[in-house]
Structures are given as structure tokens and as C-alpha cells.
Amino acid sequence: MANIQALDPNASPLSYYGWELRRRREAHNLKQSQLGDIIFCTGSLIGQIETSKKLPTRDFSERVDVALNTDGVFSRLIGLVLHSQLPAWFQPYAEMEVKATYISTYQAQVVYGLLQTEEYARALLRVDYPDSVDEMTAARLNRQRILKGENPPALWVVLSEAALLQEVGGRDVMRAQLARLLEFRDAPWVQIQVLPFSVGQHTAMMGSFNLLRFEDDPDIFYVESYDQGHMTANPQVIKERSFGYARLQATALSPEDSAALIARVMEERYGDQS
């Protein structure tokens, strides 16, 4: 219990979540094990979350809200907690991504984060964040919620053929990831095009980038390096990159032909070869 008493609610969103969970639990005169029984988890897990040693999930938060009658407090807090797990340099972009009404992205090597499966994301993040892969994966999956909301942004994705062929996490993970891309064929606000190797040189040879559009704010161009992201609303940059992206869309395979290529790669490269 000493570790719980020493917890500083101002240290981070995760610390505040744990502090508030303990406060609410004790207000109901419940031991950790008793609350665990109510929401179908162990008392040890409750203790780890209260002391910021374990990241809560959205499902956990919703069950706690019901058990402690908190009127959605923890369901609201979990968004802040997961956002705080993103790299500090990436958080400003994530905040703008949520507000965007139209997202255009070119990805030179990997599938765009909003379309990644959990296993694919986990395999990628394990390379650079081996000690926090669970937290980083949860934060990335939390970003994907914007595609499931009542008013999702329009999302246009141009993927280099390299993203289909670069094996991430093994053949089973890649097969599931490509199957996920095919699930978006009938999505009303998502379009996916593949830029084949055969096009040769193109307007995005410098690498991946995103363009965000908003209802009332200027467009934003975003690009990132290994450990930092760069956003700009410079009108000349937006003009050049928007025109370059339009050329990419015109050069890439149609969404229908792209889906056919994704399906072919999924079967021929990652299918059952026994």
C-alpha cells in the first residue's frame, strides 16, 4: 500500500488515472481483490494500475465505470492516458489528426498506422520500443478510433508496393495485415491505392508524408524522421505537396486494381505454401 500512497496524481495522465481509481475504490469500501472480482480481473492487476505499473485498457475502464458508478469518468480518462503513451514528438500530430476532416498519406515502406492490425503494429514497435511495446501498441490502436466514429475523416492512402512486400512480423502477420486492407474496399470514406514499382521515379521519392485538411483551419503537411516530426502550414509547401500527391494518385493503380494486387500478393507471397 505504501507505493499507492506515494503516487503523485500530477505526474502523468497514467498516474492520475491510478490515483483516481484508488480514490473511487476506497470510497466504495472495496479492497483491490473485491473490485477485481466485480470486473473479472485480479486484485493484483488493480494494484498495478493504481500504482502506474500497468496500462489500463478501454474495456477495463468501461467495466470500472459500471462497477463504481462513475458516470464515464474512466472511459474519458483512458483516451488521455493512451495519448500520453505516444512519443512526445508525435503527440502534436496525433492531436491534429483527430481534428482533420480529410487525410491524405503516402507510405513508402509500411502500412499507414490507422490501418495497421495489432500484430503488425506490435512487430514494428518492438524494434524501437522493446520495453514499452504494449503501451505503444495500445496508443496506436487508440488512434484508429477516429475511423469508427460518427463523423470519420475521409482517408486516402497511397502505398508503395514495397509496403506489401516488406515482411513485418512473419508471413501470418502479413497475410492478416493485407486482409485488413481488403476490408476497406467497401468503406465509404477510405480509399487505398498501390503505387507499383513499375512506375519508376515519382513525386514522393523523398519518402512518406501526410496532408491534413480541416473545416476551419489551414491545411498541414507532416513528415517525420527517426526521432522527430515536422508540421507546416506554409502555403507554398501545401501547394507543392498537394499537387505532387494528385500526381501520385493519377500514377498509382486504381483502387480496384490495387485491391486485386493486394489479394494476389496475400495469396502468392503469404498464403499456404505447403
C-alpha positions as CSV (number, residue, x, y, z in Angstrom):
1,M,0.0,0.0,0.0
2,A,3.0,2.3,0.5
3,N,3.6,2.6,-3.2
4,I,-0.1,3.7,-3.7
5,Q,0.2,6.3,-1.0
6,A,3.3,7.8,-2.7
7,L,1.6,8.0,-6.1
8,D,1.6,11.6,-7.4
9,P,-1.6,12.3,-9.4
10,N,0.1,15.2,-11.1
11,A,3.0,13.2,-12.5
12,S,1.2,12.0,-15.7
13,P,-2.2,11.1,-17.0
14,L,-1.5,7.4,-16.1
15,S,-0.6,8.4,-12.5
16,Y,-3.8,10.5,-12.2
17,Y,-5.8,7.5,-13.6
18,G,-4.3,5.2,-10.9
19,W,-4.8,7.8,-8.1
20,E,-8.4,8.3,-9.1
21,L,-9.1,4.6,-9.4
22,R,-7.8,4.1,-5.8
23,R,-9.8,7.1,-4.5
24,R,-13.0,5.8,-6.1
25,R,-12.5,2.2,-5.0
26,E,-11.8,3.2,-1.4
27,A,-14.9,5.5,-1.4
28,H,-16.9,2.3,-2.1
29,N,-15.1,0.5,0.7
30,L,-13.7,-2.1,-1.7
31,K,-10.5,-3.9,-1.5
32,Q,-8.5,-4.4,-4.7
33,S,-9.4,-8.1,-4.8
34,Q,-13.1,-7.3,-4.3
35,L,-13.2,-4.8,-7.2
36,G,-11.3,-7.4,-9.2
37,D,-14.0,-9.9,-8.6
38,I,-16.7,-7.5,-9.7
39,I,-15.0,-6.6,-13.0
40,F,-13.5,-10.1,-13.7
41,C,-9.8,-9.4,-13.1
42,T,-7.3,-10.0,-10.4
43,G,-6.7,-7.7,-7.4
44,S,-3.1,-7.7,-8.4
45,L,-4.0,-6.1,-11.7
46,I,-6.0,-3.4,-9.9
47,G,-2.9,-2.7,-7.7
48,Q,-0.6,-2.5,-10.7
49,I,-2.9,0.0,-12.4
50,E,-3.3,2.1,-9.3
51,T,0.5,2.4,-9.0
52,S,1.0,3.2,-12.7
53,K,2.8,-0.1,-13.3
54,K,0.3,-1.4,-15.8
55,L,-1.6,0.4,-18.5
56,P,-5.4,0.1,-18.3
57,T,-7.4,-0.8,-21.4
58,R,-10.6,0.8,-22.7
59,D,-12.5,-2.3,-21.8
60,F,-11.2,-2.2,-18.2
61,S,-12.1,1.4,-17.9
62,E,-15.7,0.8,-19.1
63,R,-16.1,-2.0,-16.6
64,V,-14.7,0.1,-13.8
65,D,-17.2,2.9,-14.7
66,V,-20.1,0.5,-14.3
67,A,-18.8,-1.1,-11.1
68,L,-18.1,2.2,-9.4
69,N,-20.9,4.2,-11.0
70,T,-18.6,6.9,-12.1
71,D,-20.6,8.3,-15.0
72,G,-18.0,7.5,-17.6
73,V,-15.0,9.1,-15.8
74,F,-12.5,6.3,-16.6
75,S,-13.8,5.9,-20.1
76,R,-13.0,9.5,-20.7
77,L,-9.6,9.4,-18.9
78,I,-8.4,6.4,-20.9
79,G,-8.1,8.5,-24.1
80,L,-5.7,10.9,-22.3
81,V,-3.8,8.0,-20.8
82,L,-3.3,6.3,-24.2
83,H,-2.4,9.5,-25.9
84,S,0.3,10.2,-23.3
85,Q,2.0,6.9,-24.3
86,L,2.8,8.2,-27.8
87,P,6.3,9.7,-28.3
88,A,6.3,13.3,-27.1
89,W,7.4,14.5,-30.6
90,F,4.5,12.7,-32.2
91,Q,1.7,13.9,-29.9
92,P,1.1,17.3,-31.6
93,Y,0.5,15.5,-34.9
94,A,-1.9,13.0,-33.2
95,E,-3.9,15.9,-31.8
96,M,-4.3,17.4,-35.3
97,E,-5.1,14.0,-36.8
98,V,-8.2,13.7,-34.6
99,K,-9.4,17.1,-35.9
100,A,-8.8,16.5,-39.6
101,T,-11.7,16.1,-42.0
102,Y,-9.5,14.8,-44.8
103,I,-6.3,12.8,-44.5
104,S,-4.0,12.1,-47.5
105,T,-1.0,9.9,-46.9
106,Y,1.8,8.3,-48.9
107,Q,3.6,5.4,-47.2
108,A,6.9,4.3,-48.8
109,Q,7.7,1.2,-46.6
110,V,4.9,0.3,-44.1
111,V,1.1,0.3,-43.9
112,Y,-0.3,3.6,-42.5
113,G,-0.8,3.5,-38.7
114,L,-4.6,4.0,-38.9
115,L,-4.9,0.8,-41.0
116,Q,-2.5,-1.5,-39.1
117,T,-3.5,-4.7,-37.3
118,E,-2.4,-5.1,-33.7
119,E,0.1,-7.8,-34.6
120,Y,1.6,-5.7,-37.4
121,A,1.9,-2.7,-35.2
122,R,3.4,-4.7,-32.4
123,A,6.1,-6.2,-34.7
124,L,7.0,-2.7,-35.9
125,L,7.1,-1.1,-32.5
126,R,9.1,-3.9,-30.9
127,V,12.1,-2.9,-33.0
128,D,12.5,0.6,-31.5
129,Y,10.4,0.3,-28.3
130,P,11.1,-3.2,-26.9
131,D,10.5,-2.1,-23.3
132,S,7.1,-0.3,-23.9
133,V,5.7,-2.3,-26.9
134,D,2.4,-3.0,-25.1
135,E,1.8,0.7,-24.2
136,M,2.9,1.9,-27.7
137,T,0.7,-0.6,-29.4
138,A,-2.3,0.3,-27.3
139,A,-1.7,4.0,-28.1
140,R,-1.5,3.3,-31.9
141,L,-4.7,1.3,-31.9
142,N,-6.4,4.0,-29.9
143,R,-5.7,6.4,-32.8
144,Q,-7.7,4.2,-35.1
145,R,-10.9,5.0,-33.3
146,I,-11.3,8.1,-35.4
147,L,-12.2,5.9,-38.4
148,K,-15.1,4.3,-36.3
149,G,-16.7,7.5,-35.1
150,E,-19.9,9.0,-36.2
151,N,-18.1,11.5,-38.4
152,P,-14.9,9.9,-39.6
153,P,-12.4,11.8,-41.7
154,A,-12.0,10.9,-45.4
155,L,-8.8,8.9,-45.7
156,W,-6.9,8.4,-49.0
157,V,-3.9,6.2,-48.8
158,V,-1.2,5.6,-51.4
159,L,1.0,2.7,-50.5
160,S,4.2,1.8,-52.2
161,E,4.3,-1.7,-53.5
162,A,7.2,-2.1,-51.0
163,A,4.8,-1.9,-48.1
164,L,3.1,-5.1,-49.4
165,L,6.4,-7.0,-49.9
166,Q,8.3,-5.9,-46.8
167,E,7.6,-8.8,-44.4
168,V,6.8,-7.4,-40.9
169,G,6.2,-9.9,-38.1
170,G,6.2,-13.0,-40.3
171,R,4.0,-14.4,-43.1
172,D,0.9,-14.9,-40.9
173,V,1.1,-11.3,-39.7
174,M,1.5,-10.0,-43.2
175,R,-1.4,-12.1,-44.5
176,A,-3.7,-10.8,-41.8
177,Q,-2.5,-7.2,-42.5
178,L,-3.2,-7.4,-46.2
179,A,-6.6,-9.0,-45.4
180,R,-7.3,-5.9,-43.2
181,L,-6.5,-3.6,-46.1
182,L,-9.0,-5.5,-48.3
183,E,-11.7,-5.0,-45.6
184,F,-11.7,-1.3,-46.5
185,R,-12.7,-1.9,-50.2
186,D,-16.3,-1.1,-49.3
187,A,-15.6,1.6,-46.7
188,P,-17.3,4.8,-47.8
189,W,-14.6,7.2,-46.6
190,V,-11.4,5.1,-47.2
191,Q,-9.6,4.7,-50.5
192,I,-6.4,2.7,-50.9
193,Q,-4.1,2.8,-54.0
194,V,-0.9,0.9,-54.6
195,L,2.0,2.6,-56.3
196,P,3.7,-0.2,-58.2
197,F,7.5,-0.4,-58.7
198,S,6.9,-0.3,-62.4
199,V,6.1,3.5,-62.3
200,G,9.8,4.3,-61.8
201,Q,10.6,7.7,-60.4
202,H,7.7,9.6,-58.9
203,T,6.9,12.8,-56.9
204,A,7.4,11.2,-53.5
205,M,10.8,9.8,-53.8
206,M,11.8,11.7,-50.7
207,G,9.7,9.4,-48.5
208,S,6.4,9.1,-46.6
209,F,4.3,12.2,-45.8
210,N,0.8,13.2,-44.7
211,L,-1.5,16.0,-45.7
212,L,-4.3,17.1,-43.3
213,R,-7.3,19.2,-44.2
214,F,-9.7,20.9,-41.7
215,E,-13.0,22.6,-41.9
216,D,-11.8,25.9,-40.5
217,D,-8.0,25.7,-40.2
218,P,-5.2,25.8,-42.8
219,D,-4.0,22.6,-44.3
220,I,-1.0,20.9,-42.7
221,F,1.9,19.0,-44.3
222,Y,3.5,16.4,-42.0
223,V,6.7,14.4,-42.4
224,E,8.8,12.7,-39.8
225,S,12.4,11.5,-39.3
226,Y,13.7,8.9,-36.9
227,D,13.0,10.8,-33.7
228,Q,11.0,13.9,-34.6
229,G,8.1,15.1,-36.7
230,H,7.7,18.3,-38.7
231,M,4.4,20.1,-39.4
232,T,4.0,23.1,-41.6
233,A,1.1,25.2,-42.9
234,N,3.3,27.1,-45.3
235,P,1.1,27.8,-48.4
236,Q,3.8,27.1,-50.9
237,V,4.6,23.7,-49.3
238,I,1.0,22.8,-49.2
239,K,0.5,23.7,-52.9
240,E,3.6,21.8,-54.0
241,R,2.8,18.7,-51.9
242,S,-0.9,18.7,-52.8
243,F,-0.1,18.8,-56.5
244,G,2.5,16.1,-56.0
245,Y,0.0,13.9,-54.2
246,A,-2.5,14.4,-57.0
247,R,0.2,13.2,-59.4
248,L,0.8,10.1,-57.2
249,Q,-2.9,9.3,-57.2
250,A,-3.0,9.6,-61.0
251,T,0.1,7.4,-61.4
252,A,-0.9,4.7,-58.9
253,L,-3.2,1.7,-59.6
254,S,-6.9,2.3,-59.3
255,P,-8.5,1.3,-56.0
256,E,-10.0,-1.7,-57.8
257,D,-6.7,-2.8,-59.4
258,S,-4.9,-2.1,-56.1
259,A,-7.2,-4.4,-54.2
260,A,-6.6,-7.1,-56.8
261,L,-2.8,-6.7,-56.4
262,I,-3.1,-6.8,-52.6
263,A,-5.2,-10.0,-52.8
264,R,-2.7,-11.6,-55.2
265,V,0.3,-10.7,-53.0
266,M,-1.6,-12.0,-50.0
267,E,-2.1,-15.4,-51.6
268,E,1.1,-15.8,-53.6
269,R,3.6,-14.5,-51.1
270,Y,1.9,-15.0,-47.7
271,G,-0.6,-17.8,-48.4
272,D,-0.4,-21.5,-47.5
273,Q,2.6,-22.9,-49.5
274,S,2.5,-26.4,-48.1
